[in-house]
Structures are given as C-alpha cells and as structure tokens.
Amino acid sequence: MSKESPTFVFEVCAQCGSHQWNTRHDEAKYMAMFNEVATAIKGLIPNANCIMNKVPKAWFEKEVYCQLIPNEDEKNPYYDILPRIGAFEISTVINNVDILFYSK
C-alpha cells in the first residue's frame, strides 16, 4: 500500500436478486453502506483509494482475498472479486501484511 494513496478493498455482496430465494438482501443497502464507509475513510484519509469487488494485482496471494477472477489485461491493475453472498468486508495490505478491518 502506498503511503501517498492507501487502498482499501471492499468485498460487497452483489446481484442480490439472484439469491433472493434464500436471503432478503437489498443490493441498494449494500451500495449505501459502501458509499457511507468509503466517504468516512476519505474524510479521514483524503487520498485513500476505496475499491469495491476488486483487488490490486500485487495482492493476489494474500489470504484475505479469495474468488479472484483472472485478468490478463496489463492495463488493468486489478483482479475482480466474485463476492460471497452476504459479504461486506473491508481490508487492506500494509507492509506486506493483509489486514481485515471489518467482516459482516
């Protein structure tokens, strides 16, 4: 993580309509939570980079990240995440240590 622009990764449940048969998830609430927390982080760290359902390619081997979608595009610095049902996770990597800040 760069000191100039720290990155916070959010794994957020998505496509909630596809699993409504066994959950009562509201995708709009997940998006509102992401926006609220990302805004709070940027309020404390104005140059923070808050990304949703993506992981910097350099962090692909970290245990906190799973279900990454391969990406061979050298211009794209991220792997997409296939988010887990009900997930709302906030994490980062500092000095090569993966840190999970929050897990719903």
C-alpha positions as CSV (number, residue, x, y, z in Angstrom):
1,M,0.0,0.0,0.0
2,S,1.4,3.3,-1.0
3,K,1.6,6.0,1.7
4,E,0.6,8.5,-0.9
5,S,-2.6,6.7,-1.8
6,P,-3.6,3.9,0.5
7,T,-6.0,1.4,-0.9
8,F,-9.0,-0.1,0.9
9,V,-10.7,-3.2,-0.6
10,F,-14.4,-3.7,-0.1
11,E,-15.9,-7.1,-0.8
12,V,-19.6,-6.4,-1.1
13,C,-22.5,-8.7,-1.8
14,A,-23.8,-8.1,-5.4
15,Q,-26.5,-9.4,-7.7
16,C,-28.8,-9.9,-4.6
17,G,-31.8,-10.6,-6.9
18,S,-30.1,-13.8,-7.9
19,H,-30.2,-15.2,-4.4
20,Q,-33.5,-13.8,-3.1
21,W,-34.9,-17.3,-2.8
22,N,-32.9,-17.8,0.4
23,T,-32.0,-14.3,1.5
24,R,-33.6,-10.9,2.0
25,H,-30.6,-8.9,0.8
26,D,-31.1,-5.4,-0.6
27,E,-28.4,-4.5,-3.0
28,A,-29.1,-0.8,-2.6
29,K,-28.4,-1.1,1.1
30,Y,-25.0,-2.7,0.4
31,M,-24.2,0.1,-2.0
32,A,-25.3,2.7,0.5
33,M,-23.0,1.1,3.2
34,F,-20.1,1.0,0.8
35,N,-20.6,4.7,-0.1
36,E,-21.0,5.7,3.5
37,V,-17.9,3.9,4.8
38,A,-15.8,4.9,1.7
39,T,-16.8,8.6,2.3
40,A,-15.9,8.2,6.0
41,I,-12.5,6.8,5.1
42,K,-11.8,9.5,2.6
43,G,-12.8,12.1,5.2
44,L,-10.0,10.8,7.4
45,I,-7.6,10.0,4.6
46,P,-8.4,12.2,1.6
47,N,-6.1,10.5,-0.8
48,A,-7.4,7.0,0.0
49,N,-8.5,4.7,-2.8
50,C,-11.6,2.7,-1.9
51,I,-12.4,0.0,-4.4
52,M,-15.3,-2.4,-4.4
53,N,-15.1,-6.0,-5.5
54,K,-11.6,-5.5,-6.9
55,V,-8.1,-6.4,-5.6
56,P,-4.8,-4.9,-6.7
57,K,-3.0,-7.5,-8.8
58,A,0.0,-7.2,-6.4
59,W,-2.1,-8.5,-3.6
60,F,-3.4,-11.7,-5.3
61,E,-1.6,-14.1,-3.0
62,K,-2.9,-12.6,0.3
63,E,-5.1,-15.0,2.3
64,V,-7.8,-12.4,2.9
65,Y,-8.7,-12.3,-0.8
66,C,-10.5,-15.2,-2.5
67,Q,-12.5,-15.9,-5.6
68,L,-10.4,-13.6,-7.8
69,I,-11.3,-13.5,-11.5
70,P,-8.3,-13.9,-13.8
71,N,-7.3,-10.8,-15.7
72,E,-4.6,-10.8,-18.3
73,D,-5.1,-7.1,-19.3
74,E,-1.8,-5.4,-18.3
75,K,-3.5,-2.0,-18.4
76,N,-6.0,-3.1,-15.7
77,P,-4.2,-3.0,-12.3
78,Y,-7.0,-5.1,-10.6
79,Y,-8.4,-8.5,-10.4
80,D,-12.2,-8.6,-10.0
81,I,-13.7,-10.4,-7.0
82,L,-16.6,-12.8,-7.2
83,P,-18.2,-11.6,-3.9
84,R,-19.5,-14.0,-1.5
85,I,-23.3,-13.9,-0.6
86,G,-23.8,-11.5,2.2
87,A,-20.3,-10.2,2.2
88,F,-19.3,-6.8,3.5
89,E,-15.6,-7.0,4.1
90,I,-13.1,-4.1,4.4
91,S,-9.4,-4.8,4.1
92,T,-6.0,-3.5,3.1
93,V,-2.3,-4.5,2.9
94,I,0.3,-2.6,4.9
95,N,4.0,-3.5,4.8
96,N,3.0,-6.8,3.1
97,V,0.6,-7.8,5.9
98,D,-3.0,-8.3,5.0
99,I,-5.4,-6.6,7.4
100,L,-9.1,-7.3,7.7
101,F,-10.7,-4.2,9.3
102,Y,-14.3,-5.3,9.2
103,S,-16.2,-8.5,8.3
104,K,-20.0,-8.8,8.4
